[in-house]
């Protein structure tokens, strides 16, 4: 059981059982962060300027959706990714920017394991599919996402004896 | 026809005909950019450190997939988004990180219009679905993505007469 792990041990594939949930955030979104990200990656006026944001359908200085996605990644990192044997992700299955993320908003949410299965192409690694839901301080859903992460399995005693086994 | 527009006129919904393609990049990916993005949004070792990257299944200091996605957005901005009457995007329909993006790689590709249709909920705005393909300098596909963008329609002479029409 996960509760019996040594505190220093990282989470492995086996720890990500379907239904398990991890808290994300809180993350306060600062004006200068919105502008900095937009200047580098998405320099549209509504992401750079308060007045332009108010004049747009977003209704205020709004984070680029790609910035919201990157903030989601950071919240995942701080919640469980950095504490797990993660080997990266093959992509994003779903990313919905449901409402604008405005300067001064506070984001929080959770990642829930949808499914977990061993990878056929990479022995010793499993793939875990998550659903991520992020809300603002008014409990409005601002971002809904799903993606899959490759996570190493816990080493077993047999692994030491089978180290010469060819990989598939 | 698009070719008859005045040069100063921005692209509108009508200009994004299915099949039309826009060049993306080139974009040289620098070591310090990879580390800077990862430090803020995805501080996993393979995105922060050359040796850790080589030891990972990515094979070298590799950009976070979320960084690759953000670089795709910037290439879209420089290619056509900033030159069009864009009103933002509701999300990402597909994002596949097919191969690692390593320090020193040069990215380029194209966005192709898959479909374009008027939005029922927002008169005067259409939604354009793109497929984005990004390759490295070896012509390997590193990122395949699809997303939809809201783009304003070209104002018509009737708009001036119908400005009191209630919006649906």
Interface residues (C-beta under 8 A of the other chain):
Chain A: X37 X40 X41 X42 X43 X44 X46 X56 X57 X58 X62 X64 X65 X66 X67 X69 X70 X71 X73 X74 X77 X81 X82 X86 X87 X88 X89 X90 X91 X92 X94 X95 X96 X97 X122 X150
Chain B: X37 X40 X41 X42 X43 X44 X46 X56 X57 X58 X62 X64 X65 X66 X67 X69 X70 X71 X73 X74 X77 X81 X82 X86 X87 X88 X89 X90 X91 X92 X94 X95 X96 X97 X122 X150
